[in-house]
Amino acid sequence: MSQYTNKHEDAHCAWCGRDISTNNRGRKRKYCSQSCRQRTYEARHNLIQQGLSPDCVVLTQSDTDAIIDRIFQARCAAEDLLTAISEGATSEELQEIATEVVALSREAERIR
């Protein structure tokens, strides 16, 4: 029996990280707009001109710090969830904390 794959899964722009709505037909979109597609091309072209690999990611110190902060926030929320479970929190409280963990984790995935 073949497995049906859900084509409505969460998709994110490869440049800015925004959510992209998907449909059941055609190829999955990589970018939310032509502008993001162009920015990706320019960044890749600049890396090649500088002799770097096209799959390199170059981040400023402030971008790196922001990513570290978002990961820390997601970890703290996950620790809060574990604490709530061990303290016997209600299912509503656990649902609220779990929703926050998911939101912070999605934000932590964003590079730009």
Rosetta constraint file for C-alpha pairs under 8 A:
AtomPair CA 7 CA 22 HARMONIC 7.00 0.50
AtomPair CA 7 CA 23 HARMONIC 6.68 0.50
AtomPair CA 7 CA 24 HARMONIC 5.74 0.50
AtomPair CA 8 CA 21 HARMONIC 7.69 0.50
AtomPair CA 8 CA 22 HARMONIC 5.71 0.50
AtomPair CA 8 CA 23 HARMONIC 6.37 0.50
AtomPair CA 8 CA 24 HARMONIC 7.24 0.50
AtomPair CA 9 CA 22 HARMONIC 7.63 0.50
AtomPair CA 10 CA 19 HARMONIC 7.00 0.50
AtomPair CA 10 CA 20 HARMONIC 7.35 0.50
AtomPair CA 10 CA 21 HARMONIC 7.66 0.50
AtomPair CA 11 CA 19 HARMONIC 5.77 0.50
AtomPair CA 11 CA 20 HARMONIC 5.22 0.50
AtomPair CA 11 CA 21 HARMONIC 6.92 0.50
AtomPair CA 11 CA 22 HARMONIC 7.22 0.50
AtomPair CA 11 CA 29 HARMONIC 7.98 0.50
AtomPair CA 11 CA 30 HARMONIC 7.97 0.50
AtomPair CA 12 CA 17 HARMONIC 5.07 0.50
AtomPair CA 12 CA 18 HARMONIC 5.33 0.50
AtomPair CA 12 CA 19 HARMONIC 4.52 0.50
AtomPair CA 12 CA 20 HARMONIC 5.34 0.50
AtomPair CA 12 CA 30 HARMONIC 7.23 0.50
AtomPair CA 12 CA 31 HARMONIC 7.48 0.50
AtomPair CA 12 CA 32 HARMONIC 7.77 0.50
AtomPair CA 13 CA 17 HARMONIC 4.54 0.50
AtomPair CA 13 CA 18 HARMONIC 5.30 0.50
AtomPair CA 13 CA 19 HARMONIC 6.41 0.50
AtomPair CA 13 CA 20 HARMONIC 6.35 0.50
AtomPair CA 13 CA 29 HARMONIC 7.95 0.50
AtomPair CA 13 CA 30 HARMONIC 5.54 0.50
AtomPair CA 13 CA 31 HARMONIC 4.38 0.50
AtomPair CA 13 CA 32 HARMONIC 5.32 0.50
AtomPair CA 13 CA 36 HARMONIC 7.84 0.50
AtomPair CA 14 CA 30 HARMONIC 5.68 0.50
AtomPair CA 14 CA 31 HARMONIC 5.70 0.50
AtomPair CA 15 CA 31 HARMONIC 6.72 0.50
AtomPair CA 15 CA 36 HARMONIC 5.67 0.50
AtomPair CA 15 CA 37 HARMONIC 7.28 0.50
AtomPair CA 15 CA 39 HARMONIC 7.39 0.50
AtomPair CA 15 CA 40 HARMONIC 6.21 0.50
AtomPair CA 15 CA 112 HARMONIC 7.16 0.50
AtomPair CA 16 CA 36 HARMONIC 6.95 0.50
AtomPair CA 16 CA 110 HARMONIC 7.38 0.50
AtomPair CA 16 CA 111 HARMONIC 7.53 0.50
AtomPair CA 16 CA 112 HARMONIC 5.62 0.50
AtomPair CA 17 CA 109 HARMONIC 7.95 0.50
AtomPair CA 17 CA 110 HARMONIC 5.35 0.50
AtomPair CA 17 CA 111 HARMONIC 7.20 0.50
AtomPair CA 17 CA 112 HARMONIC 7.08 0.50
AtomPair CA 18 CA 32 HARMONIC 7.01 0.50
AtomPair CA 19 CA 32 HARMONIC 7.62 0.50
AtomPair CA 20 CA 29 HARMONIC 7.51 0.50
AtomPair CA 20 CA 31 HARMONIC 7.56 0.50
AtomPair CA 20 CA 32 HARMONIC 5.82 0.50
AtomPair CA 22 CA 28 HARMONIC 6.90 0.50
AtomPair CA 22 CA 29 HARMONIC 7.36 0.50
AtomPair CA 31 CA 36 HARMONIC 6.03 0.50
AtomPair CA 31 CA 37 HARMONIC 5.81 0.50
AtomPair CA 32 CA 36 HARMONIC 6.70 0.50
AtomPair CA 32 CA 37 HARMONIC 7.99 0.50
AtomPair CA 33 CA 37 HARMONIC 6.49 0.50
AtomPair CA 34 CA 38 HARMONIC 6.13 0.50
AtomPair CA 35 CA 39 HARMONIC 6.20 0.50
AtomPair CA 36 CA 40 HARMONIC 6.21 0.50
AtomPair CA 37 CA 41 HARMONIC 6.39 0.50
AtomPair CA 38 CA 42 HARMONIC 6.19 0.50
AtomPair CA 39 CA 43 HARMONIC 6.10 0.50
AtomPair CA 40 CA 44 HARMONIC 6.10 0.50
AtomPair CA 41 CA 45 HARMONIC 6.02 0.50
AtomPair CA 42 CA 46 HARMONIC 6.07 0.50
AtomPair CA 43 CA 47 HARMONIC 6.26 0.50
AtomPair CA 44 CA 48 HARMONIC 6.36 0.50
AtomPair CA 44 CA 54 HARMONIC 5.29 0.50
AtomPair CA 44 CA 55 HARMONIC 7.60 0.50
AtomPair CA 45 CA 49 HARMONIC 6.29 0.50
AtomPair CA 45 CA 54 HARMONIC 7.60 0.50
AtomPair CA 46 CA 50 HARMONIC 6.30 0.50
AtomPair CA 47 CA 51 HARMONIC 6.34 0.50
AtomPair CA 47 CA 52 HARMONIC 5.09 0.50
AtomPair CA 47 CA 53 HARMONIC 6.58 0.50
AtomPair CA 47 CA 54 HARMONIC 5.91 0.50
AtomPair CA 47 CA 56 HARMONIC 7.58 0.50
AtomPair CA 48 CA 52 HARMONIC 5.45 0.50
AtomPair CA 48 CA 53 HARMONIC 6.36 0.50
AtomPair CA 48 CA 54 HARMONIC 5.97 0.50
AtomPair CA 52 CA 56 HARMONIC 6.89 0.50
AtomPair CA 59 CA 63 HARMONIC 5.83 0.50
AtomPair CA 59 CA 64 HARMONIC 6.28 0.50
AtomPair CA 60 CA 64 HARMONIC 6.30 0.50
AtomPair CA 61 CA 65 HARMONIC 6.12 0.50
AtomPair CA 62 CA 66 HARMONIC 6.10 0.50
AtomPair CA 63 CA 67 HARMONIC 6.28 0.50
AtomPair CA 63 CA 111 HARMONIC 7.72 0.50
AtomPair CA 63 CA 112 HARMONIC 7.20 0.50
AtomPair CA 64 CA 68 HARMONIC 6.28 0.50
AtomPair CA 65 CA 69 HARMONIC 6.16 0.50
AtomPair CA 66 CA 70 HARMONIC 6.23 0.50
AtomPair CA 67 CA 71 HARMONIC 6.24 0.50
AtomPair CA 67 CA 108 HARMONIC 6.31 0.50
AtomPair CA 67 CA 110 HARMONIC 7.76 0.50
AtomPair CA 67 CA 111 HARMONIC 6.86 0.50
AtomPair CA 68 CA 72 HARMONIC 6.16 0.50
AtomPair CA 69 CA 73 HARMONIC 6.21 0.50
AtomPair CA 70 CA 74 HARMONIC 6.28 0.50
AtomPair CA 70 CA 104 HARMONIC 7.02 0.50
AtomPair CA 70 CA 105 HARMONIC 7.82 0.50
AtomPair CA 70 CA 107 HARMONIC 6.79 0.50
AtomPair CA 70 CA 108 HARMONIC 4.81 0.50
AtomPair CA 71 CA 75 HARMONIC 6.21 0.50
AtomPair CA 71 CA 104 HARMONIC 7.94 0.50
AtomPair CA 71 CA 105 HARMONIC 7.23 0.50
AtomPair CA 71 CA 108 HARMONIC 5.33 0.50
AtomPair CA 72 CA 76 HARMONIC 6.16 0.50
AtomPair CA 73 CA 77 HARMONIC 6.24 0.50
AtomPair CA 73 CA 104 HARMONIC 6.79 0.50
AtomPair CA 74 CA 78 HARMONIC 6.26 0.50
AtomPair CA 74 CA 101 HARMONIC 5.90 0.50
AtomPair CA 74 CA 104 HARMONIC 5.04 0.50
AtomPair CA 74 CA 105 HARMONIC 5.42 0.50
AtomPair CA 74 CA 108 HARMONIC 7.13 0.50
AtomPair CA 75 CA 79 HARMONIC 6.21 0.50
AtomPair CA 76 CA 80 HARMONIC 6.17 0.50
AtomPair CA 77 CA 81 HARMONIC 6.29 0.50
AtomPair CA 77 CA 97 HARMONIC 7.14 0.50
AtomPair CA 77 CA 100 HARMONIC 7.00 0.50
AtomPair CA 77 CA 101 HARMONIC 5.42 0.50
AtomPair CA 77 CA 104 HARMONIC 7.85 0.50
AtomPair CA 78 CA 82 HARMONIC 6.43 0.50
AtomPair CA 78 CA 98 HARMONIC 7.75 0.50
AtomPair CA 78 CA 101 HARMONIC 5.93 0.50
AtomPair CA 79 CA 83 HARMONIC 6.20 0.50
AtomPair CA 80 CA 84 HARMONIC 6.09 0.50
AtomPair CA 80 CA 97 HARMONIC 7.46 0.50
AtomPair CA 81 CA 85 HARMONIC 6.21 0.50
AtomPair CA 81 CA 94 HARMONIC 6.71 0.50
AtomPair CA 81 CA 97 HARMONIC 5.94 0.50
AtomPair CA 81 CA 98 HARMONIC 6.67 0.50
AtomPair CA 82 CA 86 HARMONIC 6.25 0.50
AtomPair CA 83 CA 87 HARMONIC 6.15 0.50
AtomPair CA 84 CA 88 HARMONIC 6.25 0.50
AtomPair CA 84 CA 89 HARMONIC 5.24 0.50
AtomPair CA 84 CA 93 HARMONIC 7.97 0.50
AtomPair CA 84 CA 94 HARMONIC 6.89 0.50
AtomPair CA 85 CA 89 HARMONIC 5.80 0.50
AtomPair CA 85 CA 94 HARMONIC 7.25 0.50
AtomPair CA 89 CA 93 HARMONIC 6.10 0.50
AtomPair CA 89 CA 94 HARMONIC 6.44 0.50
AtomPair CA 90 CA 94 HARMONIC 6.27 0.50
AtomPair CA 91 CA 95 HARMONIC 5.96 0.50
AtomPair CA 92 CA 96 HARMONIC 6.22 0.50
AtomPair CA 93 CA 97 HARMONIC 6.29 0.50
AtomPair CA 94 CA 98 HARMONIC 5.94 0.50
AtomPair CA 95 CA 99 HARMONIC 6.05 0.50
AtomPair CA 96 CA 100 HARMONIC 6.40 0.50
AtomPair CA 97 CA 101 HARMONIC 6.25 0.50
AtomPair CA 98 CA 102 HARMONIC 6.28 0.50
AtomPair CA 99 CA 103 HARMONIC 6.24 0.50
AtomPair CA 100 CA 104 HARMONIC 6.06 0.50
AtomPair CA 101 CA 105 HARMONIC 5.98 0.50
AtomPair CA 102 CA 106 HARMONIC 6.15 0.50
AtomPair CA 103 CA 107 HARMONIC 6.28 0.50
AtomPair CA 104 CA 108 HARMONIC 6.08 0.50
AtomPair CA 105 CA 109 HARMONIC 6.38 0.50
AtomPair CA 106 CA 110 HARMONIC 7.01 0.50
